């Protein structure tokens, strides 16, 4: 075998091994739970040739889901029963925060496709806004 071919093969094998090791080391999924029932799910960060798995359709299209789209919370008002967990999903290309006006819940910054969930255990009207874009407002009504 010519020396140049051996060098190319050696580098190819080394590069392939480095990519596999990097993918194995950088695959992460984080979540954190607070005592008040809030859960923040961060999307997985995976270095690979295949796209990351999307959020389950029950999270994206569920009846207790608020989408963050085009600098709006959709729906603007959501009515749920006591004990319901509401999930916010950021569909925008920039981060957003979900913040209760009475400090009942606050998400971490939600990047694209990140989601935040909060379980409402008390009846009432819960107004909230985006902590990064305060003109974005909406309401959860718990009955």
N, C-alpha and C positions, 0 to 999 in steps of 0.2 A: 504494500500500500504506500502511495506517495506520502511524504511527511506532511504536506499541506492538508491532505484529506484527513489524516489522523488528528491534526490540530483542530480542524473544524468539528470533527466528531467529538473530540474531548470537550470542547467548548459547548457544543449542543447538549451533551449529556449533563454537564455541570449546570447549564442554564435551566434545563428541564427540572433537575433536582432542586434548584433554588426556587423555582416557581412553585413546585409542589410543597416544599417546606414553608414558603411564605404564605401560601393559601391555608395550610394547616394551622399556622401560628396566628393568622390575622382573622380567622373566622370568629366573630363574636356576636352575641345577642345579649342585650342587657335589659333588665327590668328592675324596678324598685317599687317597694310597697311601703306605704305610710300607715300609721295607726288609724287614720281617719278613713281608710277604705280606698284611698287613691292609688292608682297603679299607672306607671308610665312605661310603655313599651317602646323600645328603640328598635329601629329596623336592623337587621343583621348586616354586618359588614364582611363581605366575603370577597377575596381576591381569587377569581376563577374566570374561566371562559364562558360559564353558563350564568344566565341572569338569576338574581336573587328571587326566591319564591315570593309571590305577592301575599298580602294579608288575606286571611280567610274571608270568603264572600260574606259570611255572617257578620263580620266586623265592619266591612265596607258598606253593606246594604241593609243591615239590621234596622228594626224599627226604633231602636233606642240609640241611634248613631247620629252625631252632628258632624257634618262635613265642613271643613274649612276650605272654601273655594273662592278665588277671586276677591280676597279680602272681605269675605262674608262668612258668617256662621249659617249653615243651611241644615235644618230649618231655623228660622229666626226665633221661634218659640216652640218648645217641645214639652208636652204634658205626659208625665209618667206616674206610675203607682209608687207608693212608699216601698222601699227595698229594691228599687230598680237600679241597675248599673248603666250609666250613660257613657258612651265612648265617643271621643272626639278624634277625627282622623284628618290630618293635614294633607290636603291635595295640592296646595300651592307650592311653588318652587322656592319659597323663602320661609324662614322659621316663624312660628307664632307661639304665643303663650295663652293658656286658658286660665283666667283669674277671676275668682268670685269677688263681687264687690263687698261682701261681708267677711271675707277671708276664711270661707269654709273649705276652699280647695284652690290649689295653684299647681299648674303643670310645670314641668321643666320645659325648656325650649323644644318645640316639636319641629323637626326638620321634615322634608317631604316624605310622606307615607308613615311617619311616626304617629303613634296614637296614645291617648291618655284616657283613663277610665276612672269614674268616681261613682260610688254607691250612695244613693240618697236614702237615708234612714229616717228622715223627719219630713213631714209635710210642710209646704211653704213655697214661696216664689223665690227663686235663686237667679239673680241677675249676674251676668258675667261679661267680661271683655277680654280683648287680646292685650296682654301686658306690653307688647311691642308696638301695637297699633291701636291705641285706646278708642278710636272712633268705631272699631269693630265691637258691637255689643249684641247680646242676645239674652234669652231667658229660658230657664227650666222651671216648669210648674210641677210640683210634686203633690199628689192628692192621696 
